[in-house]
Amino acid sequence: MGTIAIAGISGYTGLRVLPHLGHDAKLLLRPSTAKRPPWKDDARVVSVDLLDEHALERALAGVETVVCLVGTTRAQFKPAQDGEHAVDYETVDVGIPRALARAGKRAGCKRFVLLSSYGVERSPGAYPAAKRAAEAAVRDSGLSWAVLRPSFIVGPGRGAAKAFDTVVAPLRMFSRAAGDDMRSIDVEVLARAIVRVAASPEFDGKVLTGRDLHRLGRS
Ligand SMILES: NC(=O)c1ccc[n+]([C@@H]2O[C@H](COP(=O)([O-])OP(=O)(O)OC[C@H]3O[C@@H](n4cnc5c(N)ncnc54)[C@H](OP(=O)(O)O)[C@@H]3O)[C@@H](O)[C@H]2O)c1
């Protein structure tokens, strides 16, 4: 497996991917996070503005696969201040994967793995629109790509969304695959699926939904 660079490693999903990464991984973190523990003592951390394509191009030299787990929520939106970019779907959920994909292509990377979300191809609203735009930017980058579209990500501290699974259960009796696309996924299972997809070109050009991710993360 070639070198992996990963953005979003400090998030809920990223922290579960972290134990699976080798010593040569590059952990791309914005400067305000990179200088905080535990990241400031991790030699794999690259402190970089994730919207600065020139800085990203330098950071991605020698990397084979770029993985993007970055995202925000409406509750975290804020205007640009104190040298930090604005936080909204356009800057974070679209701008960061787009900058990473463009910079990755120029740096000679081969593949891009994007964590997107279930249902974005047909759902209305700003969040699915942002995820669609991010997917398009990655597909258009010229890199090989794989897109992961999990439903709710659950685990310690994030159990409430599991209630949705009782709604999905009857559907699953008619179509197990459609039910698996919709039901929540445990963050540890998703983390293992992300690592498997990042490690193998067999997933290139594929959009992987719950039916794939539950299987990949458990096998
Ligand atoms: N939660 C769900 O149920 C769910 C379901 C489907 C898909 N998804 C998608 O899956 C992905 C991961 O979700 P999650 O719940 O693990 O996310 P999370 O815990 O909110 O983590 C978000 C990550 O993005 C980084 N980030 C956010 N804004 C940034 C910025 N302006 N500059 C640099 N880094 C920034 C954060 O870094 P800092 O530590 O520096 O803030 C953190 O590492 C997201 O794209 C999300 O949309 C989530």
PDBQT file of the ligand as one rigid body, heavy atoms in Angstrom, charges set to zero:
ROOT
HETATM    1  N1  LIG A 301     -22.271  11.985  11.312  1.00  0.00    +0.000 N 
HETATM    2  C1  LIG A 301     -23.009  11.263  10.476  1.00  0.00    +0.000 C 
HETATM    3  O1  LIG A 301     -23.987  10.573  10.847  1.00  0.00    +0.000 OA
HETATM    4  C2  LIG A 301     -22.632  11.239   9.002  1.00  0.00    +0.000 A 
HETATM    5  C3  LIG A 301     -23.379  10.457   8.134  1.00  0.00    +0.000 A 
HETATM    6  C4  LIG A 301     -22.992  10.395   6.794  1.00  0.00    +0.000 A 
HETATM    7  C5  LIG A 301     -21.896  11.108   6.352  1.00  0.00    +0.000 A 
HETATM    8  N2  LIG A 301     -21.207  11.901   7.227  1.00  0.00    +0.000 N 
HETATM    9  C6  LIG A 301     -20.033  12.626   6.724  1.00  0.00    +0.000 C 
HETATM   10  O2  LIG A 301     -18.888  11.916   7.180  1.00  0.00    +0.000 OA
HETATM   11  C7  LIG A 301     -17.803  12.828   7.395  1.00  0.00    +0.000 C 
HETATM   12  C8  LIG A 301     -17.230  12.621   8.784  1.00  0.00    +0.000 C 
HETATM   13  O3  LIG A 301     -18.246  12.798   9.737  1.00  0.00    +0.000 OA
HETATM   14  P1  LIG A 301     -17.857  12.896  11.287  1.00  0.00    +0.000 P 
HETATM   15  O4  LIG A 301     -19.145  12.863  12.019  1.00  0.00    +0.000 OA
HETATM   16  O5  LIG A 301     -16.770  11.925  11.598  1.00  0.00    +0.000 OA
HETATM   17  O6  LIG A 301     -17.273  14.394  11.321  1.00  0.00    +0.000 OA
HETATM   18  P2  LIG A 301     -16.745  15.261  12.563  1.00  0.00    +0.000 P 
HETATM   19  O7  LIG A 301     -16.616  14.466  13.798  1.00  0.00    +0.000 OA
HETATM   20  O8  LIG A 301     -17.601  16.487  12.626  1.00  0.00    +0.000 OA
HETATM   21  O9  LIG A 301     -15.264  15.661  12.100  1.00  0.00    +0.000 OA
HETATM   22  C9  LIG A 301     -15.089  16.627  11.126  1.00  0.00    +0.000 C 
HETATM   23  C10 LIG A 301     -13.640  16.678  10.714  1.00  0.00    +0.000 C 
HETATM   24  O10 LIG A 301     -13.517  17.697   9.722  1.00  0.00    +0.000 OA
HETATM   25  C11 LIG A 301     -12.504  18.612  10.138  1.00  0.00    +0.000 C 
HETATM   26  N3  LIG A 301     -12.857  19.976   9.761  1.00  0.00    +0.000 N 
HETATM   27  C12 LIG A 301     -14.047  20.583   9.911  1.00  0.00    +0.000 A 
HETATM   28  N4  LIG A 301     -13.956  21.853   9.485  1.00  0.00    +0.000 NA
HETATM   29  C13 LIG A 301     -12.670  22.035   9.070  1.00  0.00    +0.000 A 
HETATM   30  C14 LIG A 301     -11.957  23.132   8.524  1.00  0.00    +0.000 A 
HETATM   31  N5  LIG A 301     -12.552  24.317   8.308  1.00  0.00    +0.000 N 
HETATM   32  N6  LIG A 301     -10.640  22.977   8.222  1.00  0.00    +0.000 NA
HETATM   33  C15 LIG A 301     -10.051  21.801   8.439  1.00  0.00    +0.000 A 
HETATM   34  N7  LIG A 301     -10.671  20.694   8.952  1.00  0.00    +0.000 NA
HETATM   35  C16 LIG A 301     -11.975  20.837   9.255  1.00  0.00    +0.000 A 
HETATM   36  C17 LIG A 301     -12.457  18.518  11.643  1.00  0.00    +0.000 C 
HETATM   37  O11 LIG A 301     -11.183  18.966  12.055  1.00  0.00    +0.000 OA
HETATM   38  P3  LIG A 301     -10.953  19.860  13.384  1.00  0.00    +0.000 P 
HETATM   39  O12 LIG A 301     -10.704  18.855  14.487  1.00  0.00    +0.000 OA
HETATM   40  O13 LIG A 301      -9.776  20.670  13.031  1.00  0.00    +0.000 OA
HETATM   41  O14 LIG A 301     -12.222  20.647  13.596  1.00  0.00    +0.000 OA
HETATM   42  C18 LIG A 301     -12.676  17.027  11.853  1.00  0.00    +0.000 C 
HETATM   43  O15 LIG A 301     -11.477  16.318  11.687  1.00  0.00    +0.000 OA
HETATM   44  C19 LIG A 301     -18.374  14.223   7.134  1.00  0.00    +0.000 C 
HETATM   45  O16 LIG A 301     -18.071  14.598   5.824  1.00  0.00    +0.000 OA
HETATM   46  C20 LIG A 301     -19.875  14.031   7.267  1.00  0.00    +0.000 C 
HETATM   47  O17 LIG A 301     -20.604  14.955   6.484  1.00  0.00    +0.000 OA
HETATM   48  C21 LIG A 301     -21.547  11.976   8.533  1.00  0.00    +0.000 A 
ENDROOT
TORSDOF 0
